[in-house]
Amino acid sequence: MNNRSYSARQLKEQIKNKSLSPQELSSSIISLCNSVQEKYNAFISIDPDIISKEIEALFDDKLKVGDNAPLFGFSYSLGDNIATSGYVTTCASKMLSTYKPPLDAHVFLKLKENGAIIIGKTNMEEFGIGCSGESSYFKGVKNPWNTKHTAGNGAAAAVLTGVVNFSLASDVRGELRQAASYCGVFALKPTYGRISRRGLLDSASSLENIGLMAGNTMDLAAALTAVAGHDPHDVTSLRSEAPDYISLLEGNSKELQAAVPENWQDAPYLEDELKDIFQGQLKKLEELGIKIHFVQLPHFQHSSLTATIISAVEAFSNLANYDGVRFGYRAEGRHLQEMYTLTRSEGFSSKLKKFLTFGALVSSAKYYNDYFLKAQKLRSVITKELEDCLQRYDLLLTPTTPFRAPGPGILPGREELPDPAGYYTAAANLAGLPALTYPLHTKGLPYGLQFTGKKEDELTLLKAALLLENENTLAFPNFDFNNQGV
């Protein structure tokens, strides 16, 4: 059984009618999970015993959970920087390769309340920084469409192959949406604070969100409905109540007005095929009743660099407590200073150490005013520019990434700062805005189409995606596990 073949309602109905037994569901999920892991290295932690127990408990407690739970019977995965006391939480780093948190993340508890079944913890870039698939201590994730290319992270590969109905992962500068674009699945980074960050081992606190991936718009809405809402134990959590996205999606849509940056083609390494596809999508959207307006956003092009500087400084600060004293990996040293040095030298990848060194440099007294302070000021300018634009229009429309999934070691601009993959995605993190990526495909690897919306207006993004999903001939086909990834 491929879980992507079932929508939320179909899977719930299978369990309610007892046409699917707990043993059948467990066996199917575990078998597919092992195959996905063997072929694509999508997971860091899988525990068949936990999977079987959760499924058995779900069937036993069906009346307690409630048939109206939006994720009743759904399987899902968590990125390995979201805390779970039952699994190790490694952040894909040697530093935390054996770490078991003493608590569960807020999203994990919410999903359990709503009847969802955790399958495992997915592979990712070390501490969620980047989307090249090169820095995980557990090796990179292979793209199921073509294993010579990266998947970005294991969450996207798990959703694409159908081993889970949806995945949760973190998004610092757009990594969640980039990986979804590389694999051809839907992803939503909600408004900052819409989903509680409690239990997220973050690297950049002011930018990083927990986001969601799914195989279709309705499943994305169902997952968001379950986990969104105020958390009194998280000071960054929004106090406003989250709506029931599923019921609201079924209503009528108003005519949408979409803005497109005039200079959207200035992205470095932008592929010619993507230009043609994106322009074709603009025509398709107009045929569907969405009005397209080209607008000037002069500072949008600096979003990736701005977010890179801020996230590097915040990561340098947040990761300072990984020193071998309290928890995690510890190297032996002749004295305390040597132990600190060896622990961080051996516990972090070379890529992460370069990033942290960059953060230390731009936040130092010598460069603070010229780099970090200017980046914070530019963040305010970019935020106001986007908010002013979205007062006039419902959506901002761009590609998700300038290029398709790269191969190992051949990421365009891989030695550059900022990472060119974040050209379109980083602005939403700077401004705390919701952004959704929609999968597009012609031949070969997929591309992504990105909608960015007003604060707390994830609903408009979901409606636009659903409209396009129902009509678009470029939506990604179902993944055939037996005939792909060779």
Buried (B, 14 or more C-beta within 10 A) or exposed (E): BBBBEBBBBEBBBBBEEEEBEBEEBBBBBBEBBBBBBEBBBBBBBBBBEBBBBBBBBBBEEBEEBEEEBBBBBBBBBBBBBBBBEBBBBBBBBBBBBEBBBEEBBBBBBBBBBBBBBBBBBBBBBBBBBBBBBBBBBBEBBBBBBBBEBBBBBBBBBBBBBBBBBBBBBBBBBBBBBBBBBBBBBBBBBBBBBBBBBBBBBBBBBBBBBBBBBBBBBBBBBBBBBBBBBBBEEBEBBBEEEBBBBBEEBEEEBEEBEBBBBEEBEEBBBBBEBBBEBBEEBBEBBEEBEBEBEEBEBEBBBBBBBBBBBBBBBBBBBBBEEBBBEEBBBBBEBEEEEEBBBBBBEEBBBEBBEBBBEBBBBBBEEEBEEEBBBBBBEBBEBBBEBBBEBBEEBBBBBBBBBBBBBBEEEEBBBBEBBBBBBBBBBBBBBBBBBBBBBBBBBEEEBBBBBBBBBBBBBBBBBBBBBBBBBEEBEBBBEEBEBEEBBE
